[in-house]
C-alpha cells in the first residue's frame, strides 16, 4: 500500500498556499521595475481611453453648470418660467400670471447680446427688464441696491437709455452721461449711459460685460414691441410647484409653455448630445486598442517568466495564486492607467473649456466660462471601464500561466515557448460580427444621447472584437502568402518570412491592436469625406447665389433688418434677393431649428433639397397650413409625410401638415422649414439671417460685390462673401478636420510601434539560440537587423491589412447607421482611399523602424551565450 502523499510546503516560511501578495513582491515587482519603459507605454492606451471619457464628462458637466449658473443668476429663485417660440411671447402674459393664485412675482425678461461698434469682439450680455413696473422694488435678478439709476423716470422714457456694469464702463472708458455706440441686430445705435450695475448676480457672472435696458427698449432691439423672451414666475412657498404650474397652464392655454426653470439646462444638454457621442466613440477605440496592447504585454511578460512561474509552483504555490498574481498585475495597470486618465482628463478639460465654451456660445446659447468639475458618475464609469479592460485583457494569459505544466519548463533552459495559446476563435468572431450587424440594422430612435452612445458603442465594439477573433485566420492566410514569397526571395526576406509564419497567434495579437488603431483612422476619415461630399451638394442647392450677405454661423448670432434686403434689390446689377431666416425653436420641450425659406425670389423656384415631397408641396407651404422638415427631424420624431405638427407661435398654437422631407445640415437637432411669408405673419419676426444676391444676366460679379459691400457697410453684424469664398471657408473647415486625421495617423503608427516592439521582443527571446547559430555561420548583425525589421514590417502590414478589411464595413456602418442614430443625418458614403493607403504605408514603415531597436539589442549579444542555450 502506497503512503498517502503529504501536502507540499510552500517553501516560503509563513507563506500561505495561495500567496498572491508574496508572489507579487517576489515575482511581479522586480519584472515591472525592469521593464518600466514598456509598461509605461502600455499604460498610455488606458490613460488615453480614460482621459477621453473623463474630459468628455467634465466638459459637458462644466458647460451645463455654467449655463445653469447663468440661468440661476437671471431667474433668481424662480421655480417656473413661461416661454414659447424663440421669436417671443406676449409680455402681457406677466400681468395675467400675477392674477393666478399663488404667484407672487412675474418678471418678463429679454436676453440678448450687443457688441461694441469699435470692437466687434467685445460681446455685452444685455437684459431687458420692466423697470417702470418694478419701480420701488426692482427685479430679483437686478436687486434695487445693486442697480444705480439717478433718474429712473427719464431712464424708462428714453429708448436710448442703458445701464452698464462698472467693469464695462472702465473698459470702454466712459462714465454716466456719456454716449456709447453699440452694434445691435438692427444696426449700430447710440445709447446714453444713465445707470450703473454693481458687480453682483449676472454682472459678476459675465465679468462685468453686462448691460441693462428697459423692457420696451430691449423688445424693440431683439424681438418686436410687446414680445418678451421669458417670464420668470416666483410663487408662494406654501404652494406646490406642480400645482402652480397647472394653474398657470389653465390661465395661459396654448399661447405659451409653462415649465420648470431647469428645462433650459436640459435643452442645452440635448444640444451637446452629438459632441458627447463623438468623444465617447473616440474613447471606445482607445480602450479597445488598450485591451489588445495589454493582452499582448501580459502574455509576453508571462512567457518571459515561465521558468520563474514553474519554480514558484514547485515551491508549493497554487495555480490560483499564479493566476491571481497576474490578475493583480492587470489590476495595478488598470488603477495606474485610470489615475493617470483622470488627471489627464481633468487637465484636458481645463485646457479645452474656454474653446468649448466659445464654440457653444457661438452656436447655441451664451455661456460664461466657469470652473471645471469632474462629474462623479462619468468619472467612476471611466475608471471602472479602464480597470475592467485591463483585468479582462489579463485573465486569459493568467489562466494559461496557471495551467502550464511544471516539469517540462524546468527541464528547458529557455524561458519562453514558441507558440501562444489564444482564446480567439473564428466561431466567436463570426457570432460577434453577426451581433454587430443586428445592432447596425436596428431602426432605433433612442430618446437620449446616453442611450444613443451606448447603442453605437455596442455595435462598433462587437464588430471590432469580432474582427479580432478572426485575426488569426487572416494571419494564417498572410503566412501562406509570406511562405510562398519567402521561398522565391533572397536570404533576408526568406528568413524573415520563416520567422513570421511560425507564430500566427502571437502575430494576431499584435495585428489586432494595429487593426483597431488603423480602423479608427479609416472610419473617421470616411465620416469627414462623406460629410464633405454631402454638404457640397446641399450647399450648392441652399446657398447657390453668387453673393451672400449674412450674419455669422450659429443660432446665437445676430440678425439684421429686412430693410437691407430691400436696399439690395434696388442696386444695379441685382437680379433677385433671396432671403432666409433661421432661429432656435422649442418643439415638445426639445430644441430644434426653425428656418424660413424664400421660394418666390429663388430663380429656379426650388430652394430646398427635397428627398420626398407631396404634390404641390411648396404651394401648400405658402398657404400657411403646411411645412417641410429635415431628414434629421423626421428620423428623431418619427414624423413622415402627412404627419401633423403642432407648433407654438406668438399668436398661439397652430397645426401644420408635413408635405416635404428635405436634406438640411444646419444642425443635427432637426429643422422645421417654413415659407418665409408664413413665418413672418405667424411668428411676427421680419428679421433676416441671410440675403442671397443673384446677379442679373450679364452683371459683373466683382463689381456687384463692391456695390453690395457699400450697401451693407453700416451694419457690423453682417458680412458679404462670394459663393467661391463661402465654399472656400467650408473646405477650409473640412481641411482642419483632415489635419486632425493626420494626428490620428500618428496615433495609429504609435500603436503599431508598441505592438511590434512587444512582438519582436518576445519572438527574439524565443530565437536566441537560432540567432546565435546564424551569427556563428557568418550572418552579420546588420543582416540580422534587416531580417527582423522586415519581419516587423510584415506584422505592421498584416495589422493594417486586417484594419483595411475591417475599416471598409466599419466606416460604412458609421456613416450610414451611427451618424443617423447620433445626429439624424443621412449622408452619402465616401471611402477615404488616399488616407487609407497612406496610413497603411505609414504603419508598415513605423513597424519596421520599431523592430530596429530590439533587433539591435539582441543581435549584439554574445554568440557563445546563445549557443549554450538548450
URGIQUI-V645637 format. One record per residue. PHI is phi in degrees with one decimal (* if undefined). PSI is psi in whole degrees, 0 to 359 (NA if undefined). NEAR is the number of other C-alpha atoms within 12 Angstrom. Layout:
phi/psi/near
PHI/PSI/NEAR
PHI/PSI/NEAR
This chain:
phi/psi/near
*/126/4
-73.5/145/5
-67.9/144/5
-65.9/130/6
-64.1/140/7
-89.6/148/8
-59.2/139/12
-77.5/143/15
-79.1/153/20
-67.7/338/23
82.5/356/19
-122.0/122/20
-58.2/123/12
76.8/5/11
-81.9/131/21
-70.8/161/21
-60.5/326/27
-106.6/59/26
-80.0/71/31
-61.6/317/27
-66.0/318/24
-60.2/316/26
-64.0/323/38
-60.7/317/28
-78.2/332/18
-93.4/333/21
-112.2/313/32
-75.7/307/33
-59.8/315/22
-58.0/320/17
-66.7/315/25
-61.6/321/28
-67.4/323/15
-70.2/334/14
-119.5/42/21
-62.6/323/17
-63.4/313/17
-68.4/323/30
-64.2/321/34
-64.1/317/24
-61.8/322/27
-64.3/321/42
-63.2/333/44
-59.7/325/36
-60.5/315/48
-67.0/317/52
-60.4/315/41
-64.1/317/40
-64.0/312/46
-66.0/321/51
-59.7/317/44
-62.4/317/45
-68.2/318/49
-66.0/314/47
-62.0/320/43
-58.4/310/46
-65.8/320/42
-66.9/317/41
-64.3/314/43
-60.9/312/43
-64.4/321/37
-68.9/320/37
-67.3/316/45
-62.8/317/42
-63.1/321/31
-65.2/318/36
-65.1/317/38
-65.7/325/32
-64.4/319/31
-64.9/320/33
-64.6/320/37
-65.6/322/28
-65.6/327/28
-81.4/317/41
-83.3/343/39
65.1/225/29
-98.4/22/27
-64.1/134/33
-93.2/335/33
-129.2/161/41
-142.0/151/43
-106.0/123/45
-140.9/170/44
-162.1/221/41
-60.3/146/42
-65.4/345/39
-80.0/359/41
117.1/160/44
-127.5/155/42
-59.7/129/38
-71.1/347/37
-68.6/345/30
-63.6/337/39
-64.2/319/37
-66.8/320/24
-65.0/321/27
-64.6/325/38
-64.1/337/27
-84.0/355/21
-79.3/129/28
-57.2/132/24
99.8/347/26
-89.2/123/32
-99.5/337/26
-156.6/140/34
-135.7/110/41
-112.5/115/47
-81.4/132/47
-132.2/140/47
-116.3/135/43
-131.0/122/40
-154.9/192/38
-133.9/139/38
-119.5/160/45
-128.3/152/34
-69.3/133/32
-62.2/329/26
-84.7/344/16
-145.1/89/18
-60.1/341/22
-77.1/348/18
-88.5/96/21
-91.4/129/34
-114.7/116/38
-69.5/122/40
-120.7/131/39
-118.5/145/44
-115.1/124/43
-128.2/145/43
-73.8/86/38
-69.7/328/39
-67.5/317/25
-69.9/338/23
-103.7/9/24
-55.9/132/21
91.9/341/15
-125.1/320/19
64.9/161/25
-79.9/158/39
-61.8/332/33
-71.1/324/39
-127.1/82/40
-56.8/147/26
-55.0/320/23
-70.6/348/19
-110.7/4/26
-119.3/121/38
-114.2/101/26
-122.3/105/32
-58.7/318/17
-126.1/93/22
-67.4/321/28
-64.6/318/19
-64.5/322/20
-59.6/311/33
-77.1/340/31
-87.9/351/20
-117.0/121/22
-68.8/348/26
-96.2/14/30
-80.1/143/37
-150.5/146/48
-114.5/135/49
-119.6/150/46
-63.1/146/42
-57.3/316/32
-61.1/327/26
-68.9/321/33
-57.6/315/32
-65.4/322/15
-68.4/322/19
-82.6/345/27
69.9/39/15
-125.4/168/24
-136.0/174/23
-58.0/131/29
101.4/342/22
-80.5/164/21
-107.3/137/24
-123.3/145/32
-104.0/121/25
-124.7/142/36
-83.3/121/35
-112.0/170/39
-57.8/338/38
-105.5/18/33
112.5/180/31
-75.3/131/27
-126.1/153/26
-99.8/132/21
-123.0/147/32
-101.9/126/28
-73.6/109/38
-119.5/17/37
-171.0/164/37
-130.3/157/40
-121.8/130/38
-67.5/162/31
-77.5/77/27
-149.1/146/27
60.0/230/29
-58.1/326/41
-63.1/316/35
-68.2/320/28
-60.7/321/29
-101.2/29/33
63.5/27/30
82.4/353/32
-84.8/65/37
-132.5/142/44
-127.9/152/48
-126.6/128/51
-118.1/158/48
-70.1/151/42
-54.8/311/43
-59.1/323/36
-66.1/319/37
-67.5/320/43
-60.7/319/37
-64.7/327/27
-81.1/313/38
-101.3/332/41
-127.5/242/40
-143.7/154/31
-53.7/132/23
90.1/358/29
-115.6/124/40
-103.8/170/43
-91.8/310/41
-143.2/148/45
-120.1/114/47
-88.3/131/44
-108.7/125/44
-107.5/127/38
-114.0/166/31
-64.8/126/22
-57.2/337/16
-76.5/346/14
-98.5/128/19
-61.6/141/18
-61.2/316/25
-64.3/322/18
-64.2/317/22
-64.8/321/32
-63.2/321/31
-63.2/317/23
-62.6/318/25
-66.1/319/39
-63.0/323/25
-64.7/320/19
-74.4/324/24
-92.7/331/29
70.0/220/22
-95.7/15/26
-76.6/342/29
-165.5/171/43
-99.3/144/40
-111.5/122/37
-146.4/164/31
-70.0/153/32
-65.5/335/35
-74.0/356/28
-60.6/325/27
-65.9/324/34
-62.9/322/32
-66.9/325/28
-67.1/319/30
-61.5/319/38
-60.2/320/34
-66.1/323/32
-65.8/331/36
-88.1/1/39
-58.2/315/35
-66.5/325/33
-62.6/318/32
-65.4/322/34
-63.7/316/34
-61.7/315/31
-65.6/321/32
-64.7/320/41
-65.3/319/36
-62.1/319/36
-64.5/322/37
-58.4/313/40
-62.9/317/44
-65.0/324/47
-65.3/316/49
-65.5/319/46
-59.4/316/49
-59.6/322/50
-57.0/310/49
-69.9/323/49
-65.2/316/51
-65.9/319/53
-57.6/312/46
-66.7/319/47
-61.8/313/47
-67.7/322/49
-60.1/314/42
-65.5/318/45
-62.3/324/40
-68.5/317/41
-62.6/322/37
-70.6/345/33
-117.1/23/33
-58.7/318/37
-66.4/318/29
-60.6/319/31
-63.7/317/41
-63.9/320/34
-62.3/316/28
-65.9/325/36
-64.5/320/35
-68.2/339/25
-84.5/358/26
110.7/0/28
-73.1/138/34
-79.7/166/33
-62.0/324/30
-61.3/320/26
-66.6/319/32
-62.3/312/43
-63.3/319/35
-63.1/323/32
-68.1/326/39
-77.2/328/47
-65.0/323/40
-63.8/321/34
-59.3/316/42
-62.1/319/45
-62.9/320/32
-63.1/316/29
-59.3/318/44
-63.6/317/42
-64.9/315/29
-65.3/317/28
-64.1/320/40
-65.5/318/40
-62.2/315/30
-64.5/324/31
-66.6/320/41
-65.0/315/40
-63.3/315/27
-65.9/322/30
-64.6/320/39
-64.0/315/32
-63.6/316/23
-61.6/320/30
-64.4/319/35
-63.0/318/28
-70.5/332/19
-96.9/350/25
-61.9/314/34
-60.9/317/23
-64.7/316/19
-63.8/317/34
-64.0/319/33
-62.4/319/22
-65.3/317/25
-65.6/318/33
-65.1/326/32
-73.5/332/24
-98.9/322/27
-122.0/266/35
-115.1/154/36
-71.8/126/36
-127.3/134/38
-89.7/134/39
-59.1/136/31
-122.2/205/29
-93.0/147/26
-81.5/129/31
-131.0/144/31
-89.0/116/33
-67.5/131/27
-59.9/311/16
-63.6/309/16
-63.8/323/29
-66.3/316/32
-64.5/322/23
-62.7/316/26
-63.1/316/41
-62.4/312/37
-60.8/319/30
-66.6/319/35
-61.4/317/48
-67.9/317/39
-63.2/323/32
-61.0/316/40
-66.7/315/47
-64.0/316/35
-61.8/322/33
-69.5/333/39
-93.0/347/40
-65.2/311/34
-62.0/311/31
-61.2/324/39
-65.0/316/41
-66.2/323/29
-63.1/319/29
-64.8/322/42
-67.9/329/29
-86.6/355/21
-65.0/128/32
-65.9/143/19
-78.8/312/25
-59.2/311/16
-60.8/325/17
-68.2/316/27
-67.0/331/23
-74.8/344/16
-103.2/138/16
-83.3/347/25
-77.8/144/28
-95.6/6/31
-146.0/152/33
-93.6/164/31
-88.8/348/25
-127.6/154/20
-120.3/126/33
-69.5/144/30
-134.5/138/29
-79.0/354/29
-73.4/145/30
-148.8/148/23
-59.4/322/21
-60.9/315/19
-64.6/322/21
-62.5/313/27
-63.5/321/24
-63.2/318/22
-65.6/319/28
-67.0/319/30
-62.3/318/22
-62.1/321/23
-63.5/319/32
-62.9/323/28
-62.5/317/22
-63.1/315/28
-67.3/330/34
-88.6/353/20
-69.8/136/19
-91.7/93/20
-112.7/137/24
-121.1/74/25
-71.4/142/25
-79.6/333/22
-121.0/157/27
-64.8/324/34
-62.3/317/27
-66.0/320/21
-63.8/316/36
-59.4/313/33
-61.7/318/24
-67.4/317/33
-65.9/316/42
-61.7/319/37
-58.3/312/29
-61.4/312/33
-73.0/327/43
-65.2/316/38
-60.5/318/32
-66.1/315/42
-65.9/319/49
-67.8/324/41
-60.7/317/36
-65.4/325/47
-65.5/321/46
-62.1/328/35
-86.4/352/37
-56.0/317/46
-56.8/324/36
-63.9/317/29
-64.4/321/36
-65.9/320/39
-60.9/318/25
-63.0/319/20
-65.5/326/32
-64.7/319/30
-61.7/316/20
-65.1/319/20
-63.8/319/31
-63.0/320/25
-64.8/317/17
-66.0/317/23
-63.1/328/27
-70.4/346/18
-117.3/8/15
-110.8/181/16
-74.3/180/14
-62.0/320/20
-61.2/308/27
-67.9/323/30
-62.6/314/25
-67.3/322/32
-62.5/315/37
-68.1/327/35
-64.1/317/29
-61.8/318/36
-64.9/317/42
-76.0/349/34
-74.4/333/28
-130.2/66/33
-63.2/326/39
-70.2/320/35
-68.1/320/44
-59.7/322/51
-62.4/323/52
-65.1/315/53
-66.7/320/53
-65.4/327/56
-64.6/317/54
-63.3/317/55
-64.1/320/59
-57.3/316/55
-65.9/314/52
-61.1/318/55
-64.5/317/54
-60.8/323/53
-56.7/313/48
-62.5/314/49
-66.1/317/46
-64.2/310/46
-67.1/327/43
-64.2/320/42
-63.8/321/39
-62.2/313/41
-63.6/313/35
-66.4/324/32
-69.0/318/30
-62.3/318/34
-60.5/312/31
-65.4/318/24
-69.6/317/26
-63.2/324/31
-60.0/315/29
-66.0/320/23
-68.2/317/28
-64.0/324/28
-61.2/322/23
-79.5/316/24
-79.3/321/37
-120.7/60/41
-88.7/354/31
-69.6/156/38
-68.4/328/34
-134.0/137/40
-124.6/134/40
-113.7/122/44
-168.0/178/41
-89.8/177/35
-69.1/157/25
-62.9/161/29
109.3/158/26
-89.1/350/33
-99.3/8/33
-74.9/164/35
-74.7/165/40
-115.0/180/44
-136.8/163/39
-69.0/137/37
-64.9/344/30
-61.1/333/21
-65.1/321/37
-63.2/320/33
-64.8/321/21
-63.2/321/22
-65.1/324/35
-63.2/332/28
-86.1/356/20
-73.2/145/28
-67.6/139/25
92.0/356/26
-92.0/125/32
-84.3/310/27
-156.7/159/33
-125.3/111/37
-91.5/123/42
-102.5/158/44
-152.2/141/43
-137.1/133/43
-133.8/149/44
-161.7/153/40
-70.2/143/34
-141.9/147/35
-104.6/120/35
-121.1/116/30
59.1/39/20
69.0/12/26
-124.3/145/28
-76.9/136/36
-137.3/177/37
-106.9/136/36
-109.5/128/40
-126.8/135/42
-107.5/124/41
-106.9/156/42
-121.3/92/37
-75.7/327/29
-62.3/326/21
-102.2/13/27
-90.9/122/28
-56.1/321/22
-91.1/358/17
67.8/17/18
-140.0/77/24
-77.0/347/36
-112.3/149/39
-92.2/87/31
-81.6/134/26
-105.1/343/21
-158.3/138/23
-157.7/149/29
-78.0/163/24
-62.7/137/14
59.2/40/16
-62.4/316/32
-63.9/320/33
-64.3/320/24
-62.8/319/24
-64.5/324/33
-69.0/336/28
-75.0/343/20
98.5/5/28
-116.9/12/27
-144.2/155/36
-139.2/166/46
-104.9/160/50
-134.9/158/50
-77.7/163/46
-58.4/320/40
-64.8/322/36
-66.1/314/42
-60.4/321/39
-70.3/314/33
-65.8/321/33
-107.4/3/27
60.2/36/25
-106.6/103/29
-100.5/188/28
-57.4/135/30
89.8/347/25
-69.8/156/22
-100.5/140/22
-120.3/130/29
-102.8/115/22
-117.7/140/35
-80.6/129/32
-125.8/164/35
-57.6/338/36
-100.6/15/26
114.9/177/23
-79.9/135/23
-125.4/149/25
-104.6/134/19
-128.8/155/32
-107.2/137/31
-81.3/120/37
-116.6/1/37
-160.9/146/39
-115.2/123/37
-122.2/152/40
-77.9/127/40
-151.0/125/45
-118.6/30/33
-58.5/311/35
-153.8/162/33
-84.3/356/34
-77.9/349/46
108.7/147/43
-131.4/136/43
-105.6/124/50
-106.8/122/50
-123.4/144/46
-59.5/138/39
-61.6/322/37
-69.6/321/28
-64.9/318/32
-60.4/313/40
-62.3/321/30
-71.7/314/21
-83.4/324/28
-96.2/357/38
53.6/45/26
-136.0/107/38
-98.8/357/31
-70.2/161/38
-124.4/156/37
-105.8/321/40
-137.2/153/40
-132.8/113/47
-94.0/123/43
-98.9/117/45
-100.6/121/37
-67.5/153/35
-71.4/156/22
-54.8/131/13
83.4/358/14
-72.0/146/19
-83.0/116/19
-64.4/317/27
-62.4/315/20
-66.9/321/19
-64.8/323/30
-61.9/321/34
-64.0/319/21
-65.1/316/26
-64.2/321/41
-58.1/315/28
-65.5/323/20
-67.7/327/26
-97.3/5/34
-62.1/326/19
-76.7/351/22
-108.6/106/33
-71.2/350/35
-80.3/347/38
-113.9/153/37
-126.6/155/31
-115.1/122/35
-133.9/150/32
-84.5/166/31
-59.4/320/29
-64.5/319/21
-66.7/320/19
-62.2/313/28
-65.7/324/26
-63.0/321/16
-65.0/317/17
-63.1/317/23
-64.2/326/22
-64.6/321/15
-67.4/321/18
-63.6/322/24
-62.4/323/18
-61.2/318/16
-64.5/322/23
-66.8/327/27
-67.3/326/19
-61.4/321/18
-63.9/331/32
-61.7/321/25
-67.8/327/20
-68.6/330/32
-61.4/320/36
-61.6/318/24
-60.7/315/33
-62.5/321/45
-67.2/323/41
-63.6/319/35
-61.5/318/49
-62.8/318/53
-59.6/311/44
-63.9/316/48
-63.1/319/51
-71.0/321/53
-59.0/314/43
-59.0/313/46
-63.0/311/53
-65.7/320/49
-58.2/311/39
-65.4/318/38
-65.5/321/42
-68.8/325/44
-63.5/325/33
-66.0/330/32
-112.4/24/33
-58.2/314/36
-65.7/319/27
-63.5/320/28
-66.1/320/38
-63.2/320/31
-62.0/315/23
-62.4/321/25
-65.9/321/27
-69.5/337/20
-94.0/8/13
115.0/358/14
-74.7/127/22
-78.9/163/21
-62.7/323/26
-67.6/323/20
-66.4/318/26
-62.8/321/39
-60.1/318/34
-65.5/324/30
-62.3/313/38
-70.2/324/45
-65.5/324/40
-63.6/319/38
-62.6/317/45
-61.1/319/47
-61.9/322/43
-64.9/319/49
-62.2/315/57
-62.7/318/53
-65.6/319/42
-65.1/316/45
-60.4/315/50
-67.4/325/48
-63.9/315/38
-63.0/322/42
-61.4/323/45
-65.5/317/39
-61.9/320/29
-76.0/326/39
-68.6/327/42
-63.7/305/31
-68.6/324/30
-62.8/319/44
-68.8/324/40
-62.3/314/33
-66.1/324/37
-63.8/316/46
-72.8/314/37
-88.8/338/30
-112.8/301/38
-66.8/320/42
-64.9/326/38
-68.8/316/36
-65.8/317/45
-75.1/318/43
-122.6/350/45
73.7/14/39
-92.5/132/38
-97.9/116/37
-115.7/151/35
-81.9/127/29
-75.0/130/30
-133.3/125/29
-91.6/134/32
-81.4/81/31
-60.6/310/20
-63.0/315/17
-61.1/318/31
-64.4/317/36
-71.1/317/24
-65.7/324/25
-67.6/321/43
-60.6/315/40
-64.7/317/28
-63.0/319/31
-65.9/319/46
-62.1/315/38
-65.9/316/30
-61.6/321/36
-66.1/321/44
-64.1/315/37
-65.8/325/34
-64.1/329/37
-75.3/347/42
-64.5/314/33
-68.9/312/26
-64.0/327/33
-65.6/317/38
-61.3/321/25
-67.8/315/21
-76.8/326/33
-77.0/346/37
-95.9/6/23
-72.2/169/21
-68.8/133/20
-68.9/319/25
-62.9/320/18
-62.6/323/20
-70.1/324/27
-71.8/335/22
-74.4/345/15
-70.6/145/22
-71.3/NA/18
